[in-house]
Amino acid sequence: SIKINVVALRGFNDSEIVEFVELTKNYPLTVRFIELMPFDAHQIWKTGKFFSAENIQKELKNHFPDIKTTDGTATEHAIFQVPDYAGKVAVIPSYSRNLCGNCNRIRLTADGKIRNCLYAHNEFNLRDLMRSGGTKEEMKELILSAMWKKLFDGWTAQKSGRNSRESMTQIGG
């Protein structure tokens, strides 16, 4: 399936939300509106451009009053569909984090470390385990350990210490 990710920014592309949704009219793709996250080595975060998931959903409902919630994972985003449109629209509250309680995701960074939350500070080194000849069982245990050590939500994870990675490109996003 084709997914188009759009980081919604106030005063930059928030006026284009309707046009992005219109892409789903004739094509079976998903446009995913993502809140700006505070992993911001370039300090965009401090410019006032944050546009919340709540604001995105208000825009969707203002312009598409018949928009309906539809089936989706609910682990990372809310999914909507405009009646008679071929595709779907998702809103990912990556900063608001109001879906963290349902999250079952982990992320493998480019340098081989497992993160059980984008906001978590702890990482689990799968690469070194593999390079040292770790067994499939040991790898499975490491992955399960990462999942079991997931904190309650991204807010708790963020407060747990200093983040060693400053941007999404370092985390793997």
C-alpha positions as CSV (number, residue, x, y, z in Angstrom):
1,S,0.0,0.0,0.0
2,I,1.1,3.5,-0.7
3,K,1.4,6.0,2.3
4,I,2.2,9.6,2.0
5,N,3.5,11.1,5.2
6,V,2.9,14.8,5.8
7,V,4.3,16.6,8.9
8,A,1.7,19.3,9.5
9,L,3.2,22.7,10.2
10,R,1.3,25.8,11.1
11,G,1.8,28.6,8.5
12,F,3.8,26.2,6.2
13,N,1.5,23.5,4.9
14,D,-1.6,23.5,7.2
15,S,-3.5,25.3,4.4
16,E,-2.8,22.3,2.2
17,I,-4.5,19.6,4.3
18,V,-7.6,19.6,2.0
19,E,-5.4,19.2,-1.1
20,F,-3.6,16.3,0.5
21,V,-6.9,14.6,1.4
22,E,-8.1,15.1,-2.2
23,L,-5.3,12.8,-3.3
24,T,-7.3,10.0,-1.8
25,K,-10.3,10.7,-3.9
26,N,-9.3,8.6,-6.9
27,Y,-6.3,6.7,-5.5
28,P,-6.3,3.9,-2.9
29,L,-3.5,5.4,-0.8
30,T,-3.3,6.7,2.7
31,V,-2.3,10.3,3.5
32,R,-0.9,10.3,7.1
33,F,-0.7,13.7,8.8
34,I,1.9,13.6,11.5
35,E,2.4,16.0,14.4
36,L,5.8,17.7,14.5
37,M,8.0,15.9,17.1
38,P,10.5,17.5,19.4
39,F,13.5,15.6,17.9
40,D,14.7,18.8,16.4
41,A,18.4,19.4,16.0
42,H,17.5,22.3,13.7
43,Q,15.2,24.0,16.3
44,I,12.1,24.1,14.1
45,W,10.2,23.0,17.2
46,K,10.7,26.4,18.8
47,T,9.2,28.4,15.9
48,G,5.5,28.1,16.8
49,K,4.8,25.9,13.8
50,F,3.4,23.0,15.9
51,F,0.0,22.0,14.5
52,S,-1.6,19.4,16.8
53,A,-3.4,16.2,15.9
54,E,-6.5,17.8,17.4
55,N,-6.2,20.8,15.0
56,I,-5.6,18.4,12.1
57,Q,-8.8,16.5,12.9
58,K,-10.8,19.8,13.3
59,E,-9.6,20.8,9.8
60,L,-10.6,17.5,8.4
61,K,-14.1,17.7,9.9
62,N,-14.6,21.3,8.9
63,H,-13.8,20.6,5.2
64,F,-15.2,17.1,5.1
65,P,-18.2,17.0,7.4
66,D,-19.1,13.5,6.3
67,I,-15.7,12.0,7.1
68,K,-15.9,8.8,9.0
69,T,-13.6,6.9,11.4
70,T,-12.6,3.7,9.8
71,D,-10.8,0.5,10.7
72,G,-7.1,0.8,11.5
73,T,-4.5,-0.3,13.9
74,A,-5.2,2.3,16.6
75,T,-1.7,1.7,17.9
76,E,-0.3,4.7,16.2
77,H,-3.0,6.7,14.5
78,A,-6.6,7.4,13.9
79,I,-7.9,6.5,10.4
80,F,-10.6,8.3,8.5
81,Q,-12.2,8.0,5.2
82,V,-14.2,10.5,3.2
83,P,-17.3,8.7,1.8
84,D,-16.8,7.6,-1.8
85,Y,-13.1,8.3,-1.8
86,A,-10.7,5.5,-2.7
87,G,-8.1,6.1,-0.1
88,K,-7.9,6.9,3.6
89,V,-6.5,9.6,5.9
90,A,-4.6,9.0,9.1
91,V,-3.7,11.4,11.9
92,I,-0.6,10.4,13.9
93,P,-0.4,12.1,17.3
94,S,3.3,11.6,17.6
95,Y,3.7,14.5,20.1
96,S,0.3,14.4,21.8
97,R,0.9,10.7,22.3
98,N,-2.7,9.9,23.2
99,L,-2.4,6.4,21.6
100,C,0.7,5.3,23.5
101,G,-1.3,2.9,25.7
102,N,-2.1,0.7,22.6
103,C,1.3,0.9,21.0
104,N,3.0,-2.5,20.3
105,R,5.8,-1.1,18.1
106,I,9.5,-1.2,18.4
107,R,12.1,0.5,16.1
108,L,15.4,-0.8,14.8
109,T,17.9,2.0,14.3
110,A,20.3,2.2,11.4
111,D,23.1,1.2,13.8
112,G,21.4,-2.0,15.0
113,K,19.8,-0.9,18.3
114,I,16.2,-1.6,19.3
115,R,14.1,1.3,20.7
116,N,10.8,0.4,22.3
117,C,9.6,4.0,22.0
118,L,10.6,7.0,20.0
119,Y,10.9,8.9,23.2
120,A,12.7,6.2,25.2
121,H,16.3,6.7,26.2
122,N,17.3,3.1,26.6
123,E,18.3,1.0,23.6
124,F,18.9,-2.7,23.2
125,N,22.0,-3.6,21.1
126,L,20.9,-6.2,18.7
127,R,23.7,-5.6,16.3
128,D,26.4,-6.4,18.8
129,L,24.6,-9.5,19.9
130,M,24.4,-10.7,16.3
131,R,28.0,-9.9,15.6
132,S,29.1,-11.8,18.6
133,G,27.4,-14.9,17.4
134,G,24.2,-14.6,19.5
135,T,21.7,-17.4,18.9
136,K,18.2,-16.9,17.6
137,E,16.9,-17.6,21.1
138,E,19.1,-14.8,22.6
139,M,17.9,-12.4,19.9
140,K,14.3,-13.3,20.6
141,E,15.0,-12.8,24.4
142,L,16.5,-9.4,23.7
143,I,13.5,-8.3,21.6
144,L,11.0,-9.5,24.1
145,S,13.0,-7.8,26.9
146,A,12.8,-4.5,24.9
147,M,9.0,-5.0,24.7
148,W,8.6,-5.8,28.3
149,K,10.6,-2.8,29.4
150,K,8.3,-0.4,27.4
151,L,7.3,2.4,29.7
152,F,3.6,3.4,30.1
153,D,3.7,6.1,27.5
154,G,6.0,8.5,25.6
155,W,5.7,11.2,28.3
156,T,7.1,8.8,30.9
157,A,9.8,7.6,28.5
158,Q,10.9,11.1,27.7
159,K,11.2,11.9,31.4
160,S,13.3,8.8,32.1
161,G,16.6,10.5,31.0
162,R,18.5,12.3,28.4
163,N,18.0,11.3,24.8
164,S,21.2,10.2,23.1
165,R,19.8,10.9,19.7
166,E,18.8,14.4,18.6
167,S,16.9,13.9,15.4
168,M,14.6,11.4,13.7
169,T,17.3,10.6,11.2
170,Q,19.4,9.3,14.0
171,I,16.5,7.3,15.4
172,G,15.5,5.9,12.1
173,G,12.5,8.0,10.8
